[in-house]
Amino acid sequence: MQEKSHIPLSKVYMDDETVEAVSEVLGSGWYVLGEKVREFEKRFAEFCGVKHAVCTSSGTAAIFLSLLAIDLRPGDEVIVPSFSFIATASPVLHIGAKPIFTDVNLRTYTLTQHEVKQKLSKRTKAIIPVHLFGHPADMDPIMKIAEENNLVVIEDACQAHGAEYKGRKVGGIGQIACFSFYPSKNMTVCGDGGIVTTNNDEIAEKIRMIRDHGRIEKYTHKIVGYNLRFNEIQAAIGIKQLEKLQGWNEARRKIAQAYNEALNNLVVVPVEEHWAKRVYHMYVIRTEKRNNLRQFLRENGISTGIHYPIPIPKQPAMTNVLGELSSFKNSELAAKTVLSLPLYPQLSINEIECVCAKISEFFKKFKS
Ligand SMILES: Cc1ncc(COP(=O)(O)O)c(C=O)c1O
């Protein structure tokens, strides 16, 4: 029997050049926070158009360190979207502060000013807008609210390397931004890794210190810090991936366009607001028949994902600490209906056509 072809949800790109860069580091004898990390940080800062970039052990660590750097305290509140990966909110809890969950809009699954305004309190210290699935949040109104209320904005750009808001790259719009290099992201370091970007000298310096045991000299520690450092091998991979990122993002956009044209009449396809340039970390459709469609595609060798099946405030990890929270209508609807289709820069036209043909077949069958 002929085996069904398999189309994965995402795929990591690897080439000889990257393997050589890794070999070079292996032979160098220096593996943690060295020359490669500094070079990667410099290049990533240039890419985002900011003064500083500081590598961290993950995107989660980047968010955690950012919250420590703004001196978030127990009892403080941080406004976060209810529809995202849990790591947007969990670092807030690690500090003993409180995530205040806010519903998202159903066009881009990002925060809206109306929802944010409703959740402000005297204890609010920061807002974390997430540029979910590679589409930027509408930052101008959020920055205005922050300015009027003396709040810090930390962009969660973990899914949005290279995305643009009104012609500006994300990562330099809020006071701080956090990126992840987990393997499924638009660029990776083939493992865990993250980076913080900022134009603020003091914040950058503080994050550098806290990520490395509060160190100011080899064995002088100014504050109690953590080990949330970054490795040379991963920096070498990151440098190579960053060189290709723009091209990959363009390829993602073209694939998304092809999907849009083929699927527009069958499902709710992703939108791009006129002020945004999205980078399609995920290509996320919406349909009431999500679970059946997913099963049908699986049977036909096509992998899909659900990002995310449970809104963050409904996660047991959150209800255990915060109790039952309600009124996240859009997030709950999204959780029941979203489906991520295969998307990576090397996805071929044949594969795109195959995915679309199978989706079309599913809807024909379902109707009859
Ligand atoms: C929106 C969002 N925030 C935070 C994170 C955390 O990043 P990491 O997995 O690198 O810790 C991720 C990664 O999956 C993410 O997608």
The ligand as a MOL file (V3000), in Angstrom:
LIG
                    3D

  0  0  0     0  0            999 V3000
M  V30 BEGIN CTAB
M  V30 COUNTS 16 16 0 0 0
M  V30 BEGIN ATOM
M  V30 1 C 2.9520 34.6570 22.3810 0
M  V30 2 C 4.0750 33.9350 23.0680 0
M  V30 3 N 4.5730 34.4480 24.2070 0
M  V30 4 C 5.5850 33.8630 24.8650 0
M  V30 5 C 6.1700 32.7090 24.3910 0
M  V30 6 C 7.2600 32.0630 25.1770 0
M  V30 7 O 8.4100 31.8110 24.4430 0
M  V30 8 P 9.3460 30.5480 24.7860 0
M  V30 9 O 8.6210 29.3300 24.3520 0
M  V30 10 O 10.5740 30.8170 23.9640 0
M  V30 11 O 9.6180 30.5880 26.2200 0
M  V30 12 C 5.7050 32.1540 23.2050 0
M  V30 13 C 6.3090 30.9330 22.6610 0
M  V30 14 O 5.7270 29.9550 22.3450 0
M  V30 15 C 4.6170 32.7660 22.5270 0
M  V30 16 O 4.1150 32.2440 21.4030 0
M  V30 END ATOM
M  V30 BEGIN BOND
M  V30 1 1 1 2
M  V30 2 1 2 3
M  V30 3 2 2 15
M  V30 4 2 3 4
M  V30 5 1 4 5
M  V30 6 1 5 6
M  V30 7 2 5 12
M  V30 8 1 6 7
M  V30 9 1 7 8
M  V30 10 2 8 9
M  V30 11 1 8 10
M  V30 12 1 8 11
M  V30 13 1 12 13
M  V30 14 1 12 15
M  V30 15 2 13 14
M  V30 16 1 15 16
M  V30 END BOND
M  V30 END CTAB
M  END
